[in-house]
Amino acid sequence: MKRHHRLRRLHRALVPLAALPIILTALSGSLYGLLSAQGIEAFWLMKLHTGNFGLINLQPFYSAILGVLTLVVAGSGLGMLIGEVQSR
């Protein structure tokens, strides 16, 4: 039961960290597409979408960061699910 508790604690800590950049990327990309269709140029949204946050430029690493965070959160969630099924 300790392993399951540690996995749950890890998952609970990582989900907000992972959700924030994923939601930001989805919203900025969607909003950029909508504005572009209306003829409104909002290139700053594309910069946000690709990880350029002004003074902090994560563009070279942003896709890898999003991918790793997604895999870790999905893996810890699957680990909890499998552990729950096995304990029944």
C-alpha positions in Angstrom: 0.0 0.0 0.0 3.0 2.4 0.5 3.9 2.2 -3.2 0.4 3.1 -4.2 0.3 6.0 -1.7 3.6 7.4 -3.1 2.4 7.0 -6.6 -0.8 8.9 -5.8 1.2 11.6 -4.1 3.5 12.0 -7.1 0.6 12.1 -9.5 -1.2 14.7 -7.4 1.9 16.9 -7.3 2.6 16.6 -11.1 -0.8 17.1 -12.5 -1.1 20.8 -11.9 2.5 21.3 -13.1 1.7 19.4 -16.3 -1.8 20.8 -16.9 -0.8 24.5 -16.9 1.5 24.4 -19.9 -0.7 22.0 -21.8 -3.8 24.1 -21.3 -1.8 27.3 -22.2 -0.7 25.7 -25.4 -4.1 24.5 -26.3 -5.8 27.8 -25.6 -3.2 29.9 -27.3 -3.2 27.7 -30.4 -6.9 27.7 -30.7 -7.3 31.4 -30.1 -4.5 32.1 -32.6 -6.4 30.1 -35.2 -9.7 31.8 -34.5 -8.1 35.3 -34.7 -6.1 34.5 -37.9 -9.4 33.3 -39.6 -10.8 36.8 -38.8 -7.8 38.5 -40.3 -6.4 39.6 -36.9 -2.7 39.2 -36.5 -1.8 38.0 -33.0 1.7 36.7 -33.4 2.3 37.1 -29.7 -0.1 34.2 -29.2 2.1 32.0 -31.4 5.1 32.9 -29.3 3.2 31.8 -26.2 2.1 28.7 -28.0 5.7 27.7 -28.7 7.1 28.5 -25.3 8.5 32.0 -25.7 7.4 33.8 -22.5 9.3 37.0 -23.0 12.3 37.0 -20.7 12.0 33.2 -20.4 12.4 31.6 -23.8 11.8 27.8 -23.6 11.2 27.3 -27.3 14.1 24.9 -27.8 12.8 22.7 -25.0 9.1 23.4 -24.8 7.9 20.5 -26.9 10.1 18.0 -25.0 8.9 19.4 -21.7 5.3 19.0 -22.7 5.9 15.5 -23.9 7.8 14.3 -20.8 5.2 15.9 -18.5 2.4 14.2 -20.4 4.1 10.8 -20.3 4.9 11.0 -16.6 1.4 12.0 -15.6 -0.2 9.4 -17.9 2.3 6.8 -16.6 1.6 7.5 -12.9 -2.1 7.5 -13.6 -1.9 4.1 -15.3 0.3 2.8 -12.5 -2.4 3.8 -10.0 -5.1 2.2 -12.1 -3.1 -1.0 -12.6 -2.3 -1.1 -8.8 -6.0 -0.6 -8.0 -7.1 -3.4 -10.4 -4.4 -5.8 -9.0 -5.4 -5.2 -5.4 -9.0 -6.4 -6.0 
